[in-house]
């Protein structure tokens, strides 16, 4: 296991973990690097979200981060992250005017950032790019630049943050026979849907809203019980991504952070076959270690809510009820001894 710190990384130390950081004028980015969409249905979505002659506003900030060392201990008290479960999916609802919170949404990334955005697949990553089409242009710009569009490198996590990207449409993916979505649009069903069904499912957003995203790649396709190394890797990935949001959320020219809210879900538990309870538990732990203010976990269905509750009970009963700090190394060993088992890919 990697050597760990005695305390949480301070705000003034976080920038030392930045691998690269670059601002892009969104309108110029889209014009100079139009997305490459091979799938017919994704072309329909793009036409509705970005009709000819439209302008893309603002500036998006791209940053990529090297792995941060975990704290040595989980403190017994002090600042606590609020955990909230919602039985829904990401809504990207804009905050009311004057609200000082900064909200971030996870991208369940591949190690190659947004690599499948133009093809027929439509899992969480590809869905997010379809609704935030400038992300496709960002991918095209990165592969033609000196920046690496990678969320892992040399077997180490390098999460990517994208701040201020326009959400230009919302795509309904739930089954609706009346609108031509008998089996919904998630995964492989998207490419098989009729053009009419895609048009009915796509709602342009006028004016576009802005989203902030954390792209992290989870380990994939493991077998049997999780190893200690896999558990440490997952925790370090989430800790790095969540901690980076504290810096990227800080007001300009300020050493303090705004209130940070991270929205997540069953990261790595679809195509990658991750264990829902373990992946939830490690994200909850990472949120507390990184000292973000609020973690919103979108469970989608009752079965997801049950997995979230099980993970939260493990965290509460085995960590937060103790009246003394807990060594992170001992805690990870304790989690490994629970023998969480890898699942199987959902095929999407």
C-alpha positions as CSV (number, residue, x, y, z in Angstrom):
1,X,0.0,0.0,0.0
2,X,1.2,3.5,-0.7
3,X,2.6,5.6,2.0
4,X,0.0,7.9,3.6
5,X,-0.2,11.3,5.2
6,X,-1.1,12.1,8.8
7,X,-3.7,14.6,7.7
8,X,-6.0,15.6,4.9
9,X,-4.3,17.4,2.0
10,X,-4.5,21.2,2.6
11,X,-6.0,23.5,0.0
12,X,-2.6,25.1,-0.7
13,X,-1.0,21.7,-1.3
14,X,-3.7,20.3,-3.7
15,X,-2.3,22.1,-6.9
16,X,0.9,20.1,-6.6
17,X,-1.0,17.1,-7.8
18,X,-2.2,18.7,-11.0
19,X,-0.8,17.0,-14.1
20,X,-2.3,19.5,-16.5
21,X,-4.9,22.2,-16.4
22,X,-6.2,24.2,-19.4
23,X,-9.1,26.5,-20.2
24,X,-11.0,26.2,-23.5
25,X,-13.4,28.7,-25.1
26,X,-16.3,26.4,-25.7
27,X,-17.6,28.0,-29.0
28,X,-14.1,27.9,-30.5
29,X,-13.5,24.4,-29.2
30,X,-16.7,23.0,-30.9
31,X,-16.0,24.9,-34.2
32,X,-12.3,23.8,-34.4
33,X,-12.9,20.3,-33.2
34,X,-16.4,19.1,-34.2
35,X,-17.3,15.7,-32.7
36,X,-17.0,12.6,-34.8
37,X,-20.2,10.7,-34.5
38,X,-20.4,7.4,-36.3
39,X,-23.7,6.3,-34.9
40,X,-26.9,7.5,-36.7
41,X,-28.9,8.0,-33.5
42,X,-26.1,10.0,-31.9
43,X,-26.1,12.3,-35.0
44,X,-29.8,12.9,-34.4
45,X,-29.3,13.8,-30.8
46,X,-26.4,16.2,-31.8
47,X,-28.6,17.9,-34.4
48,X,-31.3,18.5,-31.9
49,X,-28.9,19.7,-29.2
50,X,-26.7,21.8,-31.5
51,X,-28.7,23.0,-34.5
52,X,-26.8,24.7,-37.3
53,X,-25.8,28.2,-36.4
54,X,-26.0,27.8,-32.7
55,X,-23.4,29.3,-30.4
56,X,-21.7,27.6,-27.4
57,X,-21.2,29.9,-24.5
58,X,-18.6,30.2,-21.8
59,X,-15.4,28.5,-21.0
60,X,-14.7,25.0,-19.8
61,X,-11.8,24.1,-17.6
62,X,-10.0,20.7,-18.1
63,X,-7.7,19.4,-15.4
64,X,-6.0,16.0,-14.9
65,X,-4.7,14.9,-11.5
66,X,-2.1,12.4,-10.3
67,X,-2.9,10.0,-7.5
68,X,-2.9,11.7,-4.0
69,X,-1.7,9.9,-0.9
70,X,-4.4,8.7,1.5
71,X,-4.5,10.2,5.0
72,X,-3.0,7.9,7.7
73,X,-6.1,7.8,9.8
74,X,-9.9,8.3,9.7
75,X,-10.6,10.9,12.4
76,X,-13.0,10.0,15.1
77,X,-14.8,13.4,15.0
78,X,-14.6,16.7,13.4
79,X,-16.0,17.8,10.1
80,X,-18.5,15.2,8.7
81,X,-19.6,14.7,5.1
82,X,-23.4,14.5,4.7
83,X,-24.5,11.4,2.9
84,X,-27.8,11.4,1.0
85,X,-29.5,8.6,-1.1
86,X,-31.9,9.5,-3.9
87,X,-33.8,6.8,-5.7
88,X,-33.4,8.4,-9.2
89,X,-30.7,9.2,-11.8
90,X,-28.6,12.2,-12.4
91,X,-30.8,15.3,-13.2
92,X,-28.1,18.0,-13.4
93,X,-30.6,20.4,-11.9
94,X,-29.2,24.0,-11.9
95,X,-28.9,25.6,-8.5
96,X,-31.0,28.7,-7.6
97,X,-29.5,32.1,-8.2
98,X,-27.3,33.2,-5.4
99,X,-26.6,29.6,-4.2
100,X,-22.9,29.3,-3.4
101,X,-22.7,25.5,-3.7
102,X,-20.6,23.9,-6.4
103,X,-22.0,20.6,-7.6
104,X,-20.1,17.8,-9.4
105,X,-21.3,14.7,-11.3
106,X,-19.3,11.5,-11.7
107,X,-18.5,10.3,-15.2
108,X,-18.1,6.5,-15.1
109,X,-15.0,6.7,-17.3
110,X,-12.9,4.4,-19.4
111,X,-9.2,4.7,-19.0
112,X,-9.3,6.6,-22.3
113,X,-11.4,9.6,-21.7
114,X,-14.7,9.7,-23.6
115,X,-13.3,7.2,-26.1
116,X,-16.6,5.6,-27.1
117,X,-18.7,8.7,-27.4
118,X,-19.3,8.5,-31.1
119,X,-20.1,4.9,-31.5
120,X,-23.3,2.9,-30.8
121,X,-22.8,2.3,-27.0
122,X,-25.0,4.2,-24.6
123,X,-23.9,3.5,-21.0
124,X,-23.5,6.3,-18.4
125,X,-20.3,7.7,-19.9
126,X,-21.7,7.9,-23.5
127,X,-25.0,9.3,-22.2
128,X,-23.3,12.1,-20.4
129,X,-21.3,13.1,-23.5
130,X,-24.5,13.0,-25.6
131,X,-26.2,15.5,-23.2
132,X,-23.0,17.6,-22.9
133,X,-21.9,17.5,-26.6
134,X,-18.8,19.8,-26.1
135,X,-17.2,16.8,-24.4
136,X,-16.9,15.1,-27.7
137,X,-15.1,18.2,-29.0
138,X,-12.9,18.2,-25.9
139,X,-11.9,14.6,-26.7
140,X,-11.0,15.5,-30.2
141,X,-8.9,18.5,-29.1
142,X,-7.0,16.5,-26.5
143,X,-6.0,13.7,-28.8
144,X,-4.5,16.4,-31.2
145,X,-2.7,18.3,-28.4
146,X,0.1,17.8,-26.0
147,X,-2.4,16.8,-23.3
148,X,-3.2,13.1,-22.6
149,X,-6.9,12.2,-22.5
150,X,-6.3,9.5,-19.9
151,X,-7.9,8.7,-16.6
152,X,-5.3,6.1,-15.8
153,X,-1.6,5.9,-16.7
154,X,1.1,3.5,-15.7
155,X,-1.4,1.5,-13.7
156,X,-2.2,4.6,-11.5
157,X,-5.4,6.7,-11.4
158,X,-5.3,10.1,-13.0
159,X,-8.9,11.4,-12.6
160,X,-10.1,14.2,-14.9
161,X,-12.2,17.2,-13.9
162,X,-14.2,19.2,-16.4
163,X,-15.8,22.4,-15.0
164,X,-18.4,24.5,-16.8
165,X,-19.5,22.3,-19.7
166,X,-22.9,23.0,-21.3
167,X,-25.7,20.5,-21.0
168,X,-27.7,21.1,-24.1
169,X,-30.3,18.3,-24.0
170,X,-31.9,15.7,-21.8
171,X,-32.4,12.2,-23.1
172,X,-35.2,10.0,-21.7
173,X,-33.9,6.5,-21.4
174,X,-36.6,4.7,-19.4
175,X,-38.9,2.3,-21.2
176,X,-42.0,3.9,-22.8
177,X,-43.9,1.9,-25.4
178,X,-46.0,4.8,-26.5
179,X,-42.8,6.7,-27.5
180,X,-41.1,3.8,-29.2
181,X,-38.8,2.8,-26.2
182,X,-40.2,-0.6,-25.4
183,X,-37.0,-1.6,-23.7
184,X,-35.6,1.8,-23.0
185,X,-32.5,3.4,-24.5
186,X,-29.8,2.4,-22.1
187,X,-26.8,0.4,-23.3
188,X,-27.2,-1.5,-26.6
189,X,-30.9,-0.5,-26.9
190,X,-30.0,3.0,-28.0
191,X,-28.4,2.1,-31.3
192,X,-31.4,-0.3,-32.2
193,X,-34.0,2.4,-31.6
194,X,-35.8,4.1,-34.5
195,X,-34.9,7.7,-35.4
196,X,-38.4,8.7,-34.4
197,X,-37.9,7.2,-30.9
198,X,-34.6,9.1,-30.5
199,X,-36.3,12.4,-31.5
200,X,-39.1,11.8,-29.1
201,X,-36.6,11.0,-26.3
202,X,-34.4,14.1,-26.8
203,X,-35.4,17.4,-25.2
204,X,-33.2,20.4,-26.1
205,X,-32.4,22.6,-23.2
206,X,-32.8,26.4,-23.8
207,X,-30.8,28.0,-22.5
208,X,-28.2,25.3,-21.8
209,X,-27.2,24.7,-18.2
210,X,-23.7,24.2,-17.0
211,X,-22.3,21.0,-15.4
212,X,-19.1,20.1,-13.6
213,X,-17.9,16.5,-14.1
214,X,-15.4,14.1,-12.4
215,X,-14.2,11.4,-14.8
216,X,-12.8,8.4,-13.0
217,X,-12.1,4.9,-14.3
218,X,-12.9,2.0,-11.9
219,X,-11.1,-1.4,-12.1
220,X,-12.8,-3.8,-14.4
221,X,-13.6,-7.5,-14.9
222,X,-12.1,-8.9,-11.7
223,X,-12.7,-12.4,-10.4
224,X,-13.6,-13.9,-7.1
225,X,-12.9,-11.7,-4.0
226,X,-11.4,-8.2,-4.2
227,X,-7.7,-8.0,-3.3
228,X,-6.3,-5.5,-0.9
229,X,-4.5,-3.8,-3.8
230,X,-7.8,-3.4,-5.8
231,X,-9.5,-2.0,-2.7
232,X,-6.7,0.5,-2.1
233,X,-6.7,1.5,-5.8
234,X,-10.5,2.2,-5.8
235,X,-10.3,4.3,-2.6
236,X,-7.3,6.3,-3.8
237,X,-9.0,7.0,-7.2
238,X,-12.2,8.3,-5.5
239,X,-10.2,10.2,-2.9
240,X,-8.1,11.9,-5.5
241,X,-11.1,12.9,-7.7
242,X,-13.1,14.1,-4.7
243,X,-10.3,16.1,-3.2
244,X,-9.6,17.8,-6.5
245,X,-13.1,19.2,-6.5
246,X,-12.3,21.2,-3.4
247,X,-9.6,23.1,-5.3
248,X,-11.6,23.5,-8.5
249,X,-14.6,24.7,-6.5
250,X,-12.7,27.5,-4.8
251,X,-13.6,31.0,-5.8
252,X,-11.1,32.8,-8.0
253,X,-8.1,34.1,-6.1
254,X,-9.2,32.5,-2.9
255,X,-7.6,29.9,-0.6
256,X,-10.9,28.7,0.7
257,X,-13.4,26.3,-1.0
258,X,-17.0,26.7,-1.6
259,X,-19.5,24.2,-0.4
260,X,-18.9,21.1,-2.5
261,X,-21.5,18.6,-3.5
262,X,-20.6,15.4,-5.4
263,X,-23.3,13.3,-7.2
264,X,-22.5,9.7,-7.8
265,X,-23.9,6.2,-8.2
266,X,-22.9,2.7,-8.9
267,X,-19.5,3.6,-10.4
268,X,-17.9,0.6,-12.0
269,X,-20.8,-1.7,-11.4
270,X,-22.3,-2.0,-14.9
271,X,-20.1,-3.1,-17.8
272,X,-17.1,-3.4,-15.4
273,X,-18.8,-5.9,-13.1
274,X,-18.0,-4.1,-9.8
275,X,-19.6,-5.1,-6.4
276,X,-22.3,-2.6,-5.6
277,X,-21.9,-2.6,-1.8
278,X,-18.1,-2.4,-1.9
279,X,-18.0,0.4,-4.5
280,X,-20.6,2.3,-2.5
281,X,-18.7,1.8,0.7
282,X,-15.4,3.0,-0.7
283,X,-17.0,6.1,-2.3
284,X,-18.6,7.0,1.1
285,X,-15.2,6.5,2.8
286,X,-13.4,8.6,0.1
287,X,-16.0,11.4,0.5
288,X,-15.3,11.6,4.3
289,X,-11.5,11.4,3.9
290,X,-11.5,14.2,1.3
291,X,-13.7,16.4,3.4
292,X,-16.2,17.3,0.7
293,X,-19.4,18.7,2.2
294,X,-22.2,16.5,0.7
295,X,-22.3,13.2,-1.2
296,X,-25.5,12.5,-3.1
297,X,-25.8,8.9,-4.1
298,X,-28.3,8.2,-6.9
299,X,-29.5,4.6,-6.4
300,X,-32.1,4.5,-9.3
301,X,-34.2,1.6,-7.9
302,X,-35.1,0.1,-4.6
303,X,-32.5,-2.6,-5.0
304,X,-29.9,0.1,-5.3
305,X,-31.2,1.8,-2.2
306,X,-30.8,-1.4,-0.3
307,X,-27.1,-1.7,-1.4
308,X,-26.5,1.9,-0.4
309,X,-28.0,1.3,3.0
310,X,-25.9,-1.8,3.6
311,X,-22.7,0.0,2.7
312,X,-23.7,2.9,5.0
313,X,-24.4,0.6,7.9
314,X,-20.9,-1.1,7.5
315,X,-19.3,2.4,7.5
316,X,-21.3,3.5,10.5
317,X,-21.0,0.4,12.6
318,X,-17.3,-0.4,11.9
319,X,-15.8,3.1,11.7
320,X,-17.8,6.1,12.8
321,X,-19.1,4.5,16.1
322,X,-15.6,4.1,17.3
323,X,-14.4,6.8,19.7
324,X,-10.9,7.0,18.4
325,X,-9.1,7.5,15.1
326,X,-8.9,4.4,12.8
327,X,-5.8,3.6,10.8
328,X,-6.6,3.6,7.1
329,X,-4.3,0.7,6.4
330,X,-6.0,-1.4,9.1
331,X,-9.4,-0.4,7.8
332,X,-8.6,-1.5,4.2
333,X,-7.4,-4.8,5.5
334,X,-10.6,-5.2,7.5
335,X,-12.7,-4.4,4.3
336,X,-10.6,-6.9,2.3
337,X,-11.4,-9.6,5.0
338,X,-15.1,-9.1,4.4
339,X,-14.5,-11.0,1.1
340,X,-16.5,-8.8,-1.3
341,X,-17.0,-10.7,-4.5
342,X,-16.6,-9.3,-8.1
343,X,-19.9,-9.4,-10.1
344,X,-20.3,-9.8,-13.8
345,X,-20.6,-7.3,-16.6
346,X,-24.1,-6.2,-17.6
347,X,-23.0,-6.3,-21.2
348,X,-23.3,-2.6,-21.9
